C-alpha cells in the first residue's frame, strides 16, 4: 500500500524497492545503498540503463556504471566505486573529513524524491480516497493529484463509473436450490437474476462495509426473495417481471443506503424466471392445450367460412332460378296469349269455320300420331279384346318432343 | 574517539527515541477502532462508531498497549434453520446479520475476539428467529409480513445483545430465504402440476366450446340463408305465376268460350298428338270426328 502508486509512477519514475529495503538509510545516502547493492547483488542489477534515473544527475554518477561496464568484473567495479565515493565525500584531495555540502546534497535529493512519490494519477473512471495516518482525508478526483508521501498519507483508488455485475442463481450457482423461490401464492419459481451496481461514494464504499461484494449479493438475494414472496407466480413468469425487478432494486437500494455502503444499484435484471424443472411438463401442457384450443377454434372458423359461403351461393342460385322461372312463365304466357289473340282476331271474322277447322286440324294431328281403333259399340256388350299389336307402341315412334314448360 | 564515537552515540540516542516514539504513537485507520489497555486493564476506546478519532494517536509507552477492532459493518451468515411457524408449517430459514462493534470496551470484556462474537451471535440469531417467526403464520413469513418480521428479529437481537453487554449493535437481520423443506416441496410441485393440468383441461374445454359455438352459429346462418332464399324464390315464382295468370286472363277473357275450346284443342294436341305419340285411341263411330265415317257425306 505505501507504494501503491507504483503502477502510475510520477514523472520521475519510482525508485526501486531496494531504496527502502536496504533500510539502513540513516546515513543520508539511501539511494547510494542501492548502488552498493549492485556491487554485491550481481546480475539482477547489472543492466546499466535501468537505474538511469535522477541519480544520474548526481555528480558522482554512481548508478551510471561507466561506459566501460561490460562484464561481471565485480572487483574492478567495487574498487572504482569506492574511489568515486571517497572523492565525493572527502573531496578530491582525500583529506579524511566528510564534506558537509556533499551530505546536504544527498539529503536534499532524497527528500525531494520522497516528496515526489506523493504524485499520483486518478484515472477518469476512478476516485482516489486519501487517508492521513489511516484517517479519511479527502477524495481525489480524476487527474494528476498530489498527496503527502508515505507514511503520512496514502491513497486507494476505487473504480466508480464502471458497473459491476453480481449473478445470482443460474449456472454459477453453488447450490441448485439457490434459484428456487417461494412465491406469494405458495408456488415455487425458478429465478436467476443479475444485479448491476457501482460505487457512488468511494470513501463510504471503502470504510463502511466489511465485504461489500458479498453484502451486495446477500442483500440482493434477500430483497428478491422478499419481493417474489409477495408476488404471485404467474406475473413473475410473464408480465410482472419488470415490476419485480423495480421493486427489488428499490428494496436493495434502501437496505444498502441504510448500511451507508456507498453502493448504487444500477439495474436488477431477471435473466430467467420459470417453473421449476419438476413441473415444467405440466406448464408445457397448458401451453399445448392453448394451442390445441386455438386450432379447434380455427377449425370451426374454417368450417363456418366454408359453409356460410356455400349457403350464400346456394341461396343466390335459388333466387336466380326463381327469377328464371318467373321470366319464363311470363314470357310463355305472353307468347301463348299473343297466339290466342291472333287466332281470336281471325275467329271473330268467321267463328264457325275457324272453330271447325281448328277442331279438325287438331283431330288430324291427334289421329295421325296415335293408333286408333274404331269400335262400333252398337249391340256389343261383351268386352272387346284388342290384339296386342293394337296397343303396343309403334316400333319406330318419333322421339317425343320435349316440352320445357312449367311443370305445375 | 571523536568522530566515530560521537556517531555511535548519536545513533544510540536516535534509536532510543525511535523505539519510544513507536511505542507512543499509533495509527487508527478509518476502518478501525482501538481499545487502550493499561497493564491489561481497558482504560479507553478510540474511534468507536460515532466518534471521529481515526488518525495518529498517542499512548503512554510501554505501560499501555492497544487492541484494534473492526469499525465497519460486519456480516454473519446464520446457518440454515428449520423453523416451525405458528400454523405448524415447517420452513427452512436462512438469514444473515449485519452488526458492528459499537463499544469496544464492552466487546473486549464480554467477547474479546470477533470469532467468539460470531459464535454468540449465531446462537442469538437462531433463537431470535425461532421466537419471532414461531409466533407468525407461515404465509406471513413467506410473503405478507416478511419485512416487519425481519425488523422484529433485528430489534429482538439488538435488545438481547445490549442486555448481554456485548458492545454490539445489530444493524440488520435479513431473511435471505424462507423455503419449504424438501418433503413439502414435492407436495407443492404436485399441487402446481395438478393446478396446471386443471388449467390445461379448462383451456381445451374452452376451445371445444368455442368450436361448437362457432359451428352451431354457422349452421344456423346457413339454414337462415337457405330459408331466406327459398322465401325469396317462392315470392319470385309467385310473381311469375301471377303475371302469367293475369296475361292469360286478359287474353282469354275476351271470349272465354272460344278460349276454352282453343285451349282444349291445344291440350288434345299436346296430350294425344305430338305429346302423347303412340297412344292408342279407342273411338266410337259416334264420335264427332268420325261422324262422316259413319253417316257419309250427308252426315250432320
Interface residues (C-beta under 8 A of the other chain):
Chain A: X26 X131 X132 X133 X134 X135 X136 X177 X180 X181 X182 X183 X184 X186 X187 X188 X206 X207 X208 X209 X210 X211 X214 X215 X218 X219 X221 X222 X225 X226 X229 X230 X255 X258 X259 X260 X275 X276 X278 X279 X281 X282 X283 X285 X286 X288 X289 X290 X292 X293 X294 X295 X296 X297 X299 X300 X301 X303 X304 X307 X308 X310 X311 X312 X314 X315 X316 X317 X318 X319 X321 X322 X323 X325 X326 X327 X328 X329 X330 X332 X333 X334 X336 X337 X338 X340 X341 X343 X344 X347 X348 X351 X355 X358 X359 X360 X362 X363 X365 X366 X367 X368 X369 X370 X371 X372 X373 X374 X375 X376 X377 X384 X386 X390 X391 X393 X394 X397 X398 X400 X401 X403 X406
Chain B: X11 X14 X27 X28 X29 X30 X31 X32 X54 X55 X56 X70 X71 X72 X73 X74 X75 X77 X96 X98 X139 X142 X143 X144 X146 X147 X171 X172 X174 X175 X176 X177 X178 X179 X180 X185 X186 X188 X189 X192 X193 X196 X197 X199 X200 X201 X203 X204 X206 X207 X208 X210 X211 X212 X213 X214 X215 X217 X218 X219 X221 X222 X225 X226 X228 X229 X230 X232 X233 X234 X235 X236 X237 X239 X240 X241 X243 X244 X245 X247 X248 X250 X251 X252 X254 X255 X258 X259 X261 X262 X265 X266 X268 X269 X270 X272 X273 X274 X275 X276 X277 X278 X279 X280 X281 X282 X283 X284 X285 X286 X289 X290 X293
